[in-house]
Amino acid sequence: MRLSGLAKSFYDVAFNSTVPPDVARSDLVPFTVHGFAPRDITDKVRMPVDEKEKLVSASSSNYGSGGMHLKTYTAGEDNSRLKEMAKQFGLENQRLPRNQVRARVNTPLSTLTGFYYERLLDPGFADVRMRAIFSARAHSEQSFDDEGKMLMGRLPTWKEDDAGETLEAADPHAHGLGGDMTSAVLGIIKGMVGPAILYLPHGFANAGYVASIPILIIATILFLSSSACLLDSWKHESLKEKRSSNTSRIILSYPELAYRGLGYYGETAVKIGIALMQSGVCLTYIIFVSLNLQTCTNVIWGTDLPASYFTIIMLLFQIPLSWIRDIRKLTLTNLIANVLILYGLIACLSFAFEEAASSKVGRPPLEEIAYKFHNLDAFNSGWFLFIGTSVLLFEGSITLLVPLQEAVYREEDRERFPVVYQRVILGIIAFYTFFGLTCWMAFGDDVRTVMTTSLPSGTLATTVQLAYSFAVIFTFPLQNFPSLEIACRSIASCLESTCGEGSSSGSQRNVIATLLVCLLGVIAAMTMESLDKLVSLMGSLIGCPLAFLLPPMIHNNIDPSLSKSRRVTNNIVSFLGLCAMVLASVTTILTW
């Protein structure tokens, strides 16, 4: 049949790439057929001349003169002609396939492992920590480099989304579990709970419970008021961006809010404060590890090595880690540090309860605990040092507050976040108070600044000291990152403006980071025996402006619709923060 001959020609060309042997090559005419359903396809077909003419006549009778489009061309023009025809029929603008979204299988195992991955191993918290120091200012492109644009310009979720999407347009299943309230609560805890809790027993002993407990309560009230100012400022600026015609979404941070509320100098003050505070925390980390390892070596090998030896060892370990720019690579080590800190806290409380319940005169455990608590000093002369110590407890929380609010992407969770944040902070402070009083009661007025060095000698105590030491070593790069980024960017900018363009930014940053870490080691060796005064000075001189003084001022300037009573409250908080800074700083310096 004629149709079978045509079908056979199609089959041979498509599958066998051969021509029927009874058809001479000179009798074949190349042509192109268009218009076949279900979609536009361009096929090159060879067939005998007589069948071509019959097919053309049949097509004209059924579809008219335009029913079948045939073009003949010479050899060598096939590729260019096919490309032109493909453009004509729009084959280059095919619809791209949708991005596939993996469905979550809710089996008990996958739910459990997914929970731990999303909340603990997911690097979203590192994103939050990095965003805490950037300010995505539209007024100065020079200060807003490519790295800042990538970090601050993407969507405020814990998981990175496709560029160009909005939160409303994005597929909710693509977000996973990251960015919900549970992740935010864990972020608050990880940002606040650290080795600073071990300084509290010594602080309580120096101040007495009549002075220390009210100071801690007042500091908590001032901090919650300041944090509410920052969150209200964030809400005001976020609503303003939503109403604007600009479709680009800029993620807000503490320095960015400071610029919008206090201008360039306010932003600079916040960045310098963050850099100094984080450097100070890392300075206490070096002293902490050195004293702990000195105690461990004394117990294990009976040798009393100078603490400066362990300072050098820690610097040799930390210098290469300071070269890491993407701290999301340290997510696993940060998880290990969190586990070690949890183990250390539980072990310290166990030691404290055991020590508090043990009696030398045969009293029952509860009676012995009540007796020791009743004999605690109500007031001591070193109460002024506790002002800075109590402020230092909030050092990690105030800088991460706005990025954590940004990281919560569900609208209902964003509305609940301020209340949840206050409750979590109150719970942490209640635990801090319980921990400090219990350890003070157990180990007495002679408890050391680094509480782990006051534990009774033994294998378990040594494991606690080693666990806390390794936890601090793993946490050091994360804590030091904000100060290194701010310092390296500032120093590099000064060098480029004065000396011209220098070496590559990566090697230049590594040199600056190495020098800064070594500088911290030198200061640590000089202040090794005055850790309590160093902690107090850092909290009062640097922590008070960041946590108490600047946030109310930012709020007053950003939101012009504030009520008079709210403005007065903000001014009172700022004034009390200023008084605490001057009083604690001056008295600490005079008694050094």
TAZI-V816430 format. One record per helix or strand. SS is the DSSP state (~ for helix, > for strand). FROM is the first residue (numbers start at 1). TO is the last residue. If there is no record, write none. Layout:
[[SS/FROM/TO] [SS/FROM/TO]]
//
This chain:
[[~/2/16] [~/25/27] [>/28/33] [>/43/48] [~/49/63] [~/78/88] [~/91/93] [~/108/121] [~/124/131] [~/146/153] [~/172/175] [~/181/192] [~/195/207] [~/209/243] [~/254/300] [~/307/321] [~/327/357] [~/365/374] [~/385/392] [~/395/407] [~/411/443] [~/451/454] [~/459/499] [~/505/526] [~/531/558] [~/564/590]]
//
